Amino acid sequence: MNAGLLRRFATGRTVLLGAALALAVPGTAYANTVSVTVKTPGATSGPASANSEISTHADCSGGLISGGGINQAIGTGSSVNGNHVNGTSPSSDGTTEYTGSTGVVGTDVTHWLGIGGSGGQVNASFSTTPYAMCFTSNLINHTQVVMNKANTPTAGATAGLVTATCPANTRLLGGGARTTPGNTGSLKAIASFPTFNNSAHSFGAKAAADGETNPDSWSAVGWDSGANGANYTYAYAICSGSGINVSGTTVKVRYTEVSGPTTGSTGQTATVGCGQGDGNLVSGGAAISGGSVTTTNFTGPGSGGDHLNGSFPSTSGGAAVSDGTTTAAYWTASAHTGGQSSPSTYTDAWALCANDGV
């Protein structure tokens, strides 16, 4: 073989070897077109009266809702225990709530509600800030909202858990929670988290754990220090639209649990984020609980007055991100006790990280 043929043969082998390596190395064949812009209008003051609630909304001018959040200011003094989360949930127009028939209740939703409630005390510092996670993807260009509800909790200090499950062959992107009636000052939503509709997760009673992939359901938990037969809890799952081949997509769960708050009238936060290779943050969840929520069925915290004050996209240090942020990678849960001590109480946070494989 002459020198020219040897050079051409060697060059050909190099090209073929390079092509084989490109196919063999994971992650080189596909990108991730998922992106999220966080939208928030800022804080809305209130509630200004005891045993009432306010509703505010964040809206997507581009993209579709993949989830959303809420953050509350509580002020200082004896009334700090009075502000709590009543709802963090999707809306068709920024006002209307999905509280009627269960099942698929909306498609391509672009509004998110933050609903703050008061107990027996209020102060002028109370406010609620909603966050919309405005999602785009070259593959997942339609979404749908699934709602489930139950007449629960009707007994005091009892976890009223409800689970909404995405339709077959879709991907869960996020979810939300709501409790009614809003004028029951002791009723609140204490948990909103991803899960699976299978026996290993007690069909939604055990939360998705750190590192699990492609959860298909979302659970919400209502909590009341007293007994009220009119209480309802609503769970919302934000799912990819029907007819989209999502077999190549991955939604990874990141989760953390922090001890506390256990002292009366105090707070605790927990923050978790998407790691390298996880995909981009599309939503998150939060809970104040009895702990070990990924390995045992959900139990409530140590006191009937315990509540959430926030579940929102954040920095790694737990600060809420600003309007228009496109690089949010962390989710923070903010929990608070009532006026009594709360032994064996924990704060839980989840981040959902998505890669559409496109």
ZIJO-V26288 format. One record per helix or strand of 2 or more residues. SS is the DSSP state (hx for helix, st for strand). FROM is the first residue (numbers start at 1). LEN is the number of residues. If there is no record, write none. Layout:
SS,FROM,LEN
SS,FROM,LEN
This chain:
hx,3,22
st,35,5
st,43,3
st,53,7
st,64,10
hx,78,5
st,83,9
st,103,5
st,111,8
st,127,10
st,143,8
st,160,6
st,172,9
st,187,9
hx,199,6
st,217,8
st,232,9
st,250,10
st,267,7
st,280,10
st,307,8
st,330,7
st,346,10
